[in-house]
Amino acid sequence: MNILERYHAMEYGPAPEARNEADAWLAARDFSKALFIGGDWKAATGGKTFETSDPASGKLLAKVSDAGAADIDAAVSAAAKALPKWSASSGYSRAKV
């Protein structure tokens, strides 16, 4: 699967505009595998998550993967590996991603 196919497979869809739509959108997704590293969605290596909440109401919005040093190293390695191909890509092809 190429990067554009991966992008379209993410299934995030359009951003919700109303509060109730946003709450439903968040509730329908699993953010415990919210690290996109090397073209794949992954959970944090240590399995840790952290809570994000609405600053206005204090309501819990989601539990999100908490990247540790190993996850950061993996992301940096994946980015370094992808850099030559990305650098050689045209602005047009980058814009499609």
C-alpha positions as CSV (number, residue, x, y, z in Angstrom):
1,M,0.0,0.0,0.0
2,N,1.5,3.4,-1.0
3,I,1.3,6.5,1.2
4,L,-1.7,7.9,-0.6
5,E,-3.6,4.7,-0.2
6,R,-2.7,4.6,3.5
7,Y,-3.9,8.2,3.8
8,H,-7.3,7.4,2.3
9,A,-7.5,4.3,4.6
10,M,-7.2,6.4,7.7
11,E,-11.0,6.9,7.8
12,Y,-11.0,10.0,9.9
13,G,-13.5,11.7,7.5
14,P,-14.5,15.3,7.7
15,A,-14.2,17.2,11.0
16,P,-17.5,17.4,12.8
17,E,-18.9,20.9,13.3
18,A,-21.4,20.5,16.1
19,R,-20.5,19.5,19.6
20,N,-22.7,16.4,19.7
21,E,-21.2,15.3,16.3
22,A,-17.7,15.8,17.7
23,D,-18.5,13.7,20.9
24,A,-19.9,10.9,18.7
25,W,-16.9,11.1,16.4
26,L,-14.5,10.8,19.3
27,A,-16.5,8.0,21.0
28,A,-16.4,5.9,17.7
29,R,-12.6,5.9,17.5
30,D,-9.9,4.0,19.3
31,F,-7.0,6.4,20.0
32,S,-5.0,3.8,21.9
33,K,-3.3,3.1,18.6
34,A,-2.8,6.7,17.7
35,L,0.9,6.7,16.7
36,F,1.4,6.7,12.9
37,I,4.9,5.4,12.5
38,G,6.3,3.9,9.3
39,G,3.0,3.9,7.6
40,D,1.1,2.0,10.3
41,W,-1.1,2.9,13.3
42,K,0.5,1.6,16.5
43,A,0.0,1.7,20.2
44,A,2.7,3.1,22.4
45,T,5.4,0.4,23.1
46,G,4.8,0.5,26.8
47,G,1.0,0.5,26.3
48,K,0.7,3.8,28.1
49,T,-2.1,6.2,27.3
50,F,-3.0,9.7,28.6
51,E,-6.3,11.3,28.9
52,T,-7.3,14.4,27.0
53,S,-10.2,16.5,28.2
54,D,-12.2,19.5,27.1
55,P,-10.7,22.6,28.8
56,A,-14.1,24.2,29.0
57,S,-16.0,21.4,30.7
58,G,-13.3,19.1,32.0
59,K,-15.1,16.2,30.2
60,L,-12.9,13.3,29.1
61,L,-12.6,13.4,25.3
62,A,-10.2,10.4,24.6
63,K,-7.4,8.3,25.9
64,V,-4.5,8.6,23.5
65,S,-1.2,6.6,23.1
66,D,1.6,8.1,25.2
67,A,4.7,7.8,23.1
68,G,7.9,6.9,24.9
69,A,11.6,7.1,23.9
70,A,11.4,3.8,21.9
71,D,8.3,5.2,19.9
72,I,10.1,8.4,19.3
73,D,13.2,6.6,18.1
74,A,11.1,4.5,15.8
75,A,9.3,7.6,14.4
76,V,12.6,9.4,13.7
77,S,14.1,6.2,12.1
78,A,11.0,5.9,9.8
79,A,11.1,9.6,8.9
80,A,14.9,9.3,8.1
81,K,14.2,6.3,5.9
82,A,11.4,8.1,4.1
83,L,13.3,11.3,3.6
84,P,15.2,10.5,0.3
85,K,12.0,9.5,-1.5
86,W,10.0,12.3,-0.1
87,S,12.7,14.9,-1.0
88,A,12.8,13.6,-4.6
89,S,9.0,13.9,-4.9
90,S,7.5,16.9,-6.7
91,G,5.5,19.5,-4.9
92,Y,2.5,18.3,-6.8
93,S,2.8,14.7,-5.5
94,R,3.5,16.0,-2.0
95,A,0.4,18.1,-2.1
96,K,-1.8,15.1,-2.9
97,V,-0.7,13.5,0.4
